[in-house]
Amino acid sequence: MKARKVKGLDPEGPLADNVARIVAVRLDELLGFMPRAADPKEVEALHDLRIAAKRLRYLLELFAPSFGPYAAKAAKKARKLQDLVGEIHDADVTLPRVEALVAELREHDAARVQEGAGDATDLDPEVTAEAPHRTAFRGLETLDVHLRARRALLFERFLESWKDLERQGFRARLEYALTERPDAITEDGKTITPPSHDGNRAPSSEDLRSDAPA
């Protein structure tokens, strides 16, 4: 998935303000894949959502100290989301490989069974019973069932996790954290709070309780 371009960056402006713009775009990218990714058949949308979560996570992990306390919490939540969807993606990648291997073995065995029939006008079931990979199919089918069941369970966890993010106000709280600027210590020892990018005083860390429920 190609990252969306970020407009309005100011090379001469404060780093935090520029990063805040980038984070806002990456956050919008992540949220934009829902509700399409809530459909278990939309594998590509879910994969793109994982990539969006990864991009947001890396940004927040690098620059969370430049913003309010919820930015660091949001980084952890983005990482958990990325990891969970990554496990679903692993199943999505592995399942077709298992299916392809089963098909390959099936074609191979069919050819060998046909050879075993010799000049017979029909196929003796006993010849089929001696197919080279007859014992491998059960294991592969069992693996297929395991992957499908685990994928379904993980997908349910993903949907519940996403609902939790919505209930917790993930977007609003992160957007608010982006307007905060940690207190800075000047050379004379005084503590100041830099203005936010919109020109207004950004709330200090005391204005937004860092111990609020996640």
N, C-alpha and C positions, 0 to 999 in steps of 0.2 A: 504494500500500500504506500503510495507516494504521499509524503507529508504535505499538508496544506501550507501555502505561503503565508507568512506573517507580514501584515502591512503596518505602516506607521512607526517603524523602529527609528530611533534617533541615535545615530552614532555618537553624538555629542552629549546625549542625555545621560541621566543616572542609570547605572547598570540594572538596579532593581526594577526600575520602570520598564526597561526594555524586556527583561526576563518576564515580568508580569504579563506583558502583552503576549509573549510566546506561550506561557503557561495557559493563558486564557484560550488561545487558539487550540492548543493540544487538548485541553479539557473539553472544548466544544466538539472536537473530532471524536473523542472517546464516547461522549454521550450521544453523538449523532448516529451511532450504529444501532441504537435501540429505537423502536422495538423490533427491528428486523432481525437482530441477532438472537432474539428470544424464541425464534422459530428453530427447532432442532435441525431442520433441513437446510437452514441457511449457514452452511459450513464456512463459506468464504467470508461472510459478514462477521462471524464469530472470530475467525482468524485475524481479520483486520482490526477488530476490537482489541484483541490481545496485543497487537503491535502498537495500537494507540495508547493502551495502558502502559506499555513498556516505555514509550517516549515520554509520557507524562511523569512516570516514576523517576526516570533518570534526571529529568529537569529538576524535580522537587528534591531529590536526594542531593543534588549539587548546590541548589540555591535556597533551600528551605530556611537557612539562617537569615536570609535577607527579608523574610516575611514574618507574618504572625505565627503563633505556635501551632495552628492547625495545619500549616503547610507540611510540617514533618509527619504529622499523623496521616495526612492525605497521601504522602509518599509510601507509607507502610500499607495503606489500604490499596493503593494502585499495584503494589508489588504482590499482595495476596491475590488480587483479581487476576493479574498476569499469570501467576503460578497456577491458579485453578484452571483458567482457560487454556493454559499450556498443556495441562494433563489431558484435557478434552481433545486438544489438537493432536496430541500423540496418538490417541485412539483413532482419530480421523485419518491419520497417516498410515497407521499400522493395518487397519481393517482391509483396505484395498490390496495391500501386499499379501495378506493371508488369503484373500479370495483369489488373487492371481496365482498364488502357489498351488491352491487346491485345483484350480482349473488346469494348470500345467501338468500336475500329477495325474489328473483325470484323463487328459488327452494321452499322456504317456502310457498309462495302464490300459486304456482302450486299445491302443495300437498293439501292445504286447499280448493282450487277450486274443485279439484277432489273429495274431501270428500263431498263438497256441492252438487255435481252432484247426489249423492245417487245411486239409481239403474237405472238411466237414461241410455239409449243406446247411447246418444250423449250429448254434453255439451251445455247448454243453455247460450248464451252470457250474459244474465242478471246475472248469477252466477259469471262469470268472472268479471263483473263490480263491484262486491262487494269484490274483493280481499283485504285482510287486509292492505297491504302496498301500495295500489294504489296511495295514495297521496304522499308517500315518494319518489317514483321513479322520479317524475318530479324535485324535489329538488336535488336529487343526480345526475341526468343527467345534471342539470344546473351547479352544482358544478364541474362536470367532464369537461364540456365545458369551464368553467372559468379557471380551472387549466391548461388545454391544451393551451388556448389562452395566458394566462399570461406566461406560460413556453416559448412559441414561442417568445413573445416580449422580455423576459429577455435574451433569447439565442441570439437574434439579438443584444442586448446591449453588451453581452459578446464578440461577434465577432468584433463589432466596438471598444470596449475597447482594445481588443488584437491588433487590427490594430494600435490603437493609441500608444500602448506601442512600437510596432515595428517602427512606424514613429518617435517616440521620442528617439530611440536608447537606449531603456531600458537596454538591455544586455551590450552594449559597455560602457555606462555611469556607470553602477554599477561595471563592471569589472575594470574600471579605478579608481573608488572611492576606491576599495579594495587595490589599490597600494598606496593610499595616507595615510599619518600618520599625525594627527594633531600636531601642534607645542607643544613642551613640555618646561616647565620652570624649569631650573636647580636651585640648592640651591643658587648660586650666582646671581640669577635673570636674567640670560641670556636665550634667546629663541633659541632652537635648533629644527631641523627637523630630526627625526630619519630616517635611510635608509629604503627603502622598502625591501620586502622579496627577491628581485632579486639582491640586493646589490647596486642599484642605488638610488640617491636621489629621494624621492617621492615628487611630486609637492605639494606645500603648498596650503592652502585654497584660497590664492589669485591667484594661477595659474589656478584654475578652478572656474569660476564665480559661486557663490552659487545662484545668482538670474537669472541664465539661464532659458529659458522657460522650463517648466516641460513636 
